[in-house]
Structures are given as C-alpha cells and as structure tokens.
C-alpha cells in the first residue's frame, strides 16, 4: 500500500515537472517569435536553410518565379501543375505537382522575404493543428531575401482569391463552401467513381449536369451517361415528398427498429464485459502478489498470465466492436429523429432546397441513366426513377 502511494506521488511530481518544462520551453519559443530570433529548421521550395539562415536555391527559385508569372498571365493552378509535370520539374519531396501545391506557393509569404511564426501549434496530446486564431501569430517583415516582388505576390494572391470566390472554394479545411448541394455525394453504381458537375451549352441554353469522373476521363471503363442537375433536383423532391406522405408507415417503423431490442442487448453485453475485465484485472493483481511471495512456480505464473492476457484481448475486441455498433445506432437514431421531425411538419416541397440534401443525404448511387438510390444519413435507402423531362 505504501509503495503504491509512493509511486502515485512520484508520478504526479514527474508529470508536474514535465508540464513545467514544457511551458518554459513554449515561453522561450514565443519570446523568440516576438523578437524575430527564432531559427526555422525547414525552408520552403526555392530556398535552402542553414542554422536558421535562408538562402535562395536558384534551381528551384526559377520555377517559383515561373509559377507566379503564369498565374499573373491568367493561367489556372491545375494547368500550371500539369505543365510542370510535363516538363518533369522535380518537387522537393519527389512527389507530384498539384493545384494545391501551386496555391500553397502563391499564398506563402516567405517568397517576398517575410515570415509568419506559429502557423501551427500542438495541443496537450502533442497533436498538430493549423492555427486559426487559437494561438498568437507573429509576422516578421524582411526576414530573408525575397524571390518575387510584393507587387507580384499581392496581384497573384488576388487573382487566386477571385477565382476561388467565383468557384465557391473557401480557404478553410473544407474545399467547398457547400458549393453545390450534390458535390461529393453522387457515386457511380457501375464503376464506383464520384460524379462531377459540368455546365453545358446548347445554343443560348445553359444547363448544368453531373458526370461520372471515370466516364469523363476514360470512357472505355464506364458507360454511365451524364444526368442533368434539374433531373436530380426533381427526383430528390419526389423522394422527400413521398417520405412526408408516408412518414407513419416508413419513418416511424424504422425508428422503432433502430431503437429495438438489439441496442439494449449490446449495452447489456458491454456491461457484462466491463465486469469481466475488472475481474481479470483483479486476478492479475492477485497472481502477481502470489508470485512475489514465492507461492507460485514461474512456469505456472507465465501460463496463467498468458491465459488472462488472451481472454482480456478477446473481451476488449468484442467491447470495441459492440461500442462501434451502439455509437453507429445512436448516430443513425439522431439522424432519423431529425428526418421524422422534418416529415411530421407535413410540408410538401414545391421547389428544390439544397440545404435538405446536406442535412439528410449521405450519398446518392446512380444505377443507370434512369434509376438511382438515395442513401440517407439515418440508414434509410430509397430507390427512385430519375425524373427526366
């Protein structure tokens, strides 16, 4: 008992000392951020770094200037990335040039000689996060030699921002600001690829449609034809109106099923497993005490320890599986309650509402040009004919 108390006290002191050291280190780093003396260990593409001092890498810097000049000439980031790939320009990490890489270069203030400190931070679990105002940031002008002028940097950034605004792309972790209701939700039932939106022109008529990416890129691999956006919108409206009309026959039955006996059985079994795991912990403790007093042969101790470890592993895996099932049911129940709440209002859709797609639909599977399945977040799947005109 005394030894356990001593270990507990020593652990607490060690943890406290570790936290104190960590805070002191963070304070020192913040101080170096503030006075501009923090030494960066890694330089972006176009620079070398030694002892925190940046120097221009001309072999890479010429391509940085080329990227900025191409953006200023009106070229898109995807086209620039393809161009660099075709020219076989090497990246820093031997990867591929992508539009994301190009945008990262255009937005990086280091190319005008400035430096922003603490763009990211680590939480108490040492997990890294982008700093979106949770921590102070420190901006240092003229930190090192620039590769491009401030005028070109600002002009290129403004062009990228304007194009992003026109396409509905925002600068957060989500690529799209709910750009289109069906974005990322339509899946091809033939090849499994996602659909992408395209605006078509017939004379003076302009209409958007959704096409399988695989069909567009490699038509020989997938025969799925494009589907007009308004057809998808009409189909969604019909499905939602059917749910409103038949809410008692479909949604209430499904809700009772999700809340059914299986959920209770899972919870009861989890409680049983918790009791068994506690018993195994007690057995291990007792076994160790008996062994320490010399009342048990080492071979027998090892055999019993292995048996308890195997039993504990099996029970833990079962508990994880059951918890995953219970949590999945809880999420589905919440989503279903939301759908029931909407349907119980009894209002039929008279026009398309994209917010309802985001709210209720997990994904849409296109089986053919004339048929699809709508997969709701609550687990409900409804098959419907596509409403072409």
C-alpha positions in Angstrom: 0.0 0.0 0.0 2.8 2.4 0.9 4.8 1.6 -2.3 1.7 2.2 -4.4 1.2 5.6 -2.7 4.9 6.4 -3.2 4.6 5.6 -6.9 1.5 7.7 -7.3 3.2 10.7 -5.6 6.4 10.3 -7.7 4.3 10.0 -10.9 2.4 13.2 -10.0 5.6 15.1 -9.3 7.1 13.9 -12.6 4.0 14.9 -14.5 4.0 18.3 -12.9 7.7 18.8 -13.7 7.2 17.7 -17.3 4.3 20.2 -17.7 6.5 23.0 -16.1 9.4 22.2 -18.5 7.1 22.2 -21.5 5.5 25.6 -20.5 9.0 27.1 -20.1 10.1 25.8 -23.5 6.9 27.3 -25.1 7.5 30.6 -23.4 11.1 30.7 -24.8 9.8 29.9 -28.3 7.1 32.6 -28.1 9.8 35.1 -26.9 12.0 34.2 -29.9 8.9 34.6 -32.2 8.3 38.1 -30.8 11.8 39.4 -31.2 12.3 37.6 -34.6 15.3 35.5 -33.4 13.5 32.1 -33.8 15.5 29.9 -36.2 13.5 27.9 -38.8 14.8 24.5 -39.5 13.0 23.9 -42.8 12.8 26.1 -45.8 10.1 26.0 -48.5 10.7 25.1 -52.1 13.1 27.7 -53.6 15.2 28.2 -50.5 17.9 26.4 -48.6 18.4 26.9 -44.8 21.4 26.6 -42.7 21.5 27.5 -39.0 18.2 29.3 -39.5 19.5 31.5 -42.3 17.7 31.3 -45.6 19.5 31.4 -49.0 17.9 31.2 -52.4 18.2 27.9 -54.3 18.3 29.1 -57.9 17.5 25.7 -59.4 14.1 25.9 -57.6 13.6 29.6 -57.4 13.4 29.9 -61.2 10.3 27.7 -61.1 8.7 29.7 -58.3 9.1 32.9 -60.4 7.7 30.9 -63.4 4.6 29.9 -61.3 3.9 33.5 -60.3 4.3 34.7 -63.9 2.0 32.0 -65.2 -0.7 32.9 -62.6 -0.4 36.6 -63.5 -0.8 35.7 -67.2 -4.2 34.2 -66.4 -3.3 30.5 -66.2 -5.1 28.3 -63.7 -3.3 26.4 -60.9 -4.3 23.0 -62.4 -2.9 23.9 -65.8 0.3 25.1 -64.2 0.6 21.9 -62.3 0.1 19.8 -65.5 2.7 22.0 -67.2 5.3 21.4 -64.5 4.6 17.6 -64.6 5.0 17.5 -68.4 8.3 19.4 -68.0 9.3 16.9 -65.4 10.2 19.6 -62.9 11.2 17.8 -59.6 9.4 18.7 -56.4 11.2 19.0 -53.1 9.8 15.6 -51.8 9.8 13.8 -55.2 6.1 14.0 -55.4 3.7 15.3 -58.0 2.8 18.9 -58.8 -0.9 19.6 -58.0 -3.1 22.7 -58.0 -3.0 22.6 -54.2 0.8 22.8 -54.3 0.6 25.8 -56.6 -1.9 27.6 -54.4 0.3 26.9 -51.4 3.3 28.6 -53.2 1.2 31.6 -54.2 0.0 32.1 -50.7 3.3 31.6 -48.9 4.6 35.0 -47.6 8.2 33.6 -47.4 8.6 34.2 -51.2 8.5 38.0 -50.5 11.1 37.7 -47.7 8.6 37.8 -44.8 7.8 35.1 -42.3 4.8 34.2 -40.2 5.6 32.3 -37.0 3.3 29.8 -35.3 1.1 28.9 -38.3 0.5 25.6 -36.5 0.6 24.5 -32.9 0.5 21.3 -30.8 -2.2 20.6 -28.2 -1.6 18.9 -24.8 -1.7 15.5 -26.6 1.0 16.6 -29.0 -1.4 16.6 -31.9 -0.7 19.3 -34.6 -3.3 21.8 -35.7 -3.5 24.7 -38.1 -3.6 27.9 -36.1 -6.9 29.7 -36.9 -6.7 32.2 -34.1 -6.3 29.8 -31.2 -2.7 31.0 -30.6 -0.9 34.3 -31.3 0.9 34.6 -34.6 4.0 36.7 -35.2 4.7 38.3 -38.6 8.3 39.4 -39.4 8.9 41.6 -42.5 12.2 41.3 -44.4 13.2 38.2 -42.6 15.3 37.0 -45.6 15.9 37.6 -49.3 12.8 37.6 -51.5 12.2 35.6 -54.7 9.3 37.6 -56.0 8.2 41.2 -55.6 5.5 42.2 -53.2 3.5 43.6 -56.1 3.5 40.3 -58.0 2.8 38.4 -54.8 -0.3 40.5 -53.9 -1.5 40.5 -57.5 -1.2 36.7 -57.9 -2.9 36.2 -54.5 -5.8 38.5 -55.5 -6.3 36.5 -58.8 -6.3 33.2 -56.9 -8.8 34.5 -54.4 -11.1 35.9 -57.1 -11.1 32.6 -58.9 -11.8 30.7 -55.7 -14.7 33.1 -54.9 -16.2 32.5 -58.3 -16.0 28.7 -57.8 -17.2 28.8 -54.3 -13.9 27.5 -52.9 -13.0 28.7 -49.4 -9.7 28.7 -47.6 -10.7 26.5 -44.7 -10.1 22.8 -44.4 -13.3 22.2 -46.4 -12.6 22.7 -50.1 -16.1 23.6 -50.9 -18.4 26.1 -49.1 -21.4 23.9 -49.8 -20.5 24.8 -53.4 -23.3 22.7 -54.8 -25.7 20.5 -52.9 -24.7 17.3 -54.7 -20.9 17.9 -54.5 -19.1 14.8 -53.3 -22.4 12.9 -52.8 -23.1 11.2 -56.1 -21.5 7.8 -56.7 -21.5 5.8 -60.0 -23.1 2.4 -59.5 -21.2 1.0 -62.4 -17.5 1.9 -61.5 -17.8 3.4 -58.0 -16.3 6.7 -59.1 -17.8 10.1 -57.9 -19.6 12.5 -60.2 -18.5 16.0 -61.0 -20.5 19.0 -62.2 -20.2 20.5 -65.7 -22.0 23.4 -67.3 -23.2 22.6 -70.8 -24.3 25.0 -73.6 -26.8 24.3 -76.4 -27.3 27.4 -78.4 -28.3 30.1 -75.9 -29.4 27.5 -73.4 -27.1 26.8 -70.4 -27.7 23.8 -68.2 -25.5 22.0 -65.6 -25.2 18.2 -65.5 -23.4 15.6 -63.4 -21.0 13.1 -65.0 -19.0 10.1 -63.7 -15.3 11.1 -63.4 -14.2 7.8 -64.8 -16.6 8.1 -67.7 -15.2 11.6 -68.5 -11.5 10.6 -68.1 -11.7 7.0 -69.5 -15.0 6.4 -71.3 -14.0 2.8 -72.2 -14.0 2.0 -68.5 -17.5 3.3 -67.7 -20.6 3.7 -69.8 -22.6 5.8 -67.3 -24.2 8.8 -69.1 -24.4 12.3 -67.7 -27.5 13.4 -65.8 -29.0 16.9 -65.8 -28.9 18.6 -62.5 -32.6 19.6 -62.6 -33.5 15.9 -63.0 -31.6 15.1 -59.8 -33.3 18.0 -58.1 -36.8 16.8 -59.2 -36.0 13.3 -58.1 -34.9 14.5 -54.7 -38.1 16.5 -54.2 -40.2 13.5 -55.1 -38.4 11.2 -52.6 -38.7 13.8 -49.8 -42.4 14.3 -50.6 -43.0 10.6 -50.5 -41.4 10.4 -47.1 -43.6 13.2 -45.8 -46.7 11.5 -47.2 -45.8 8.0 -45.8 -44.0 9.1 -42.7 -46.1 6.9 -40.3 -45.7 3.8 -42.5 -41.9 4.2 -43.1 -40.2 6.5 -40.7 -41.9 5.5 -37.5 -41.4 1.8 -38.3 -37.7 2.5 -39.0 -37.3 4.5 -35.8 -38.8 1.7 -33.7 -36.4 -0.8 -35.4 -33.3 1.4 -34.7 -34.4 1.7 -31.1 -35.1 -2.0 -30.9 -34.0 -4.8 -28.7 -30.6 -5.3 -30.3 -29.5 -1.9 -29.0 -30.4 -3.0 -25.4 -28.7 -6.4 -25.9 -25.5 -4.6 -26.9 -25.5 -2.4 -23.9 -26.1 -5.3 -21.5 -23.3 -7.3 -23.1 -20.9 -4.2 -22.7 -21.8 -4.1 -19.0 -21.0 -7.8 -18.7 -17.7 -7.4 -20.4 -16.7 -4.4 -18.2 -17.4 -6.7 -15.1 -15.3 -9.5 -16.7 -12.4 -7.1 -17.5 -12.5 -5.8 -13.9 -12.3 -9.4 -12.6 -9.3 -10.1 -14.9 -7.5 -7.1 -13.5 -8.1 -8.3 -10.0 -6.9 -11.8 -11.0 -3.7 -10.4 -12.5 -3.1 -8.4 -9.3 -3.6 -11.5 -7.1 -1.4 -13.6 -9.3 1.4 -11.1 -9.1 1.2 -10.9 -5.3 1.3 -14.8 -5.0 4.2 -14.9 -7.4 6.1 -12.2 -5.4 5.7 -14.2 -2.2 7.2 -17.3 -3.8 4.0 -19.4 -3.6 3.8 -19.9 -7.4 6.2 -21.5 -9.9 7.3 -19.1 -12.7 6.1 -21.5 -15.4 2.6 -21.6 -13.8 2.6 -17.8 -13.4 3.5 -17.3 -17.1 0.9 -19.8 -18.2 -1.9 -18.1 -16.2 -0.7 -14.6 -17.2 -0.9 -15.6 -20.9 -4.3 -17.1 -20.4 -5.6 -13.9 -18.8 -4.0 -11.7 -21.4 -5.6 -13.7 -24.2 -9.0 -13.5 -22.5 -8.6 -9.8 -21.9 -7.7 -9.2 -25.5 -10.7 -11.1 -26.8 -13.1 -9.3 -24.5 -11.6 -5.9 -25.3 -12.0 -6.5 -29.1 -15.6 -7.6 -28.6 -16.3 -4.5 -26.5 -14.8 -2.2 -29.2 -17.0 -3.8 -31.8 -20.1 -3.5 -29.7 -19.4 0.1 -28.9 -18.9 0.9 -32.6 -22.3 -0.7 -33.3 -24.0 1.2 -30.4 -22.5 4.5 -31.5 -23.5 3.9 -35.1 -27.1 3.2 -33.9 -27.0 6.4 -31.8 -25.9 8.5 -34.8 -28.5 6.9 -37.0 -31.2 7.5 -34.4 -30.3 11.1 -34.1 -30.3 11.5 -37.9 -33.7 9.6 -38.1 -35.2 11.8 -35.4 -34.2 14.8 -37.4 -35.8 13.4 -40.5 -39.0 12.4 -38.6 -39.2 15.9 -37.1 -39.0 17.4 -40.6 -41.5 15.0 -42.1 -44.0 15.5 -39.3 -44.4 19.1 -40.3 -46.3 17.7 -43.3 -45.0 20.3 -45.8 -44.5 19.1 -49.3 -41.6 20.5 -51.3 -42.7 22.8 -54.1 -39.2 23.8 -55.1 -35.7 22.3 -54.6 -34.0 23.0 -51.3 -30.2 22.2 -51.4 -29.8 22.6 -47.6 -32.0 19.5 -47.2 -29.6 17.4 -49.3 -26.8 18.3 -47.0 -28.9 17.8 -43.9 -30.3 14.4 -44.7 -28.5 12.7 -47.6 -25.3 10.7 -47.1 -24.8 9.8 -50.8 -26.7 9.1 -54.0 -25.9 6.0 -56.1 -26.7 6.2 -59.8 -27.6 2.7 -61.0 -28.4 3.8 -64.6 -29.4 6.8 -66.6 -33.0 6.3 -65.3 -32.6 5.0 -61.8 -30.9 5.9 -58.5 -30.8 5.2 -54.8 -30.8 7.8 -52.2 -28.9 6.8 -49.1 -30.0 8.8 -46.0 -27.7 9.5 -43.1 -30.2 7.6 -40.9 -29.5 4.4 -42.9 -32.7 4.5 -45.0 -32.2 3.7 -48.7 -34.8 4.6 -51.2 -34.7 3.6 -54.9 -36.4 6.0 -57.4 -36.7 6.6 -61.1 -34.8 9.7 -62.2 -37.3 12.4 -63.3 -36.0 13.5 -66.7 -38.2 15.8 -68.8 
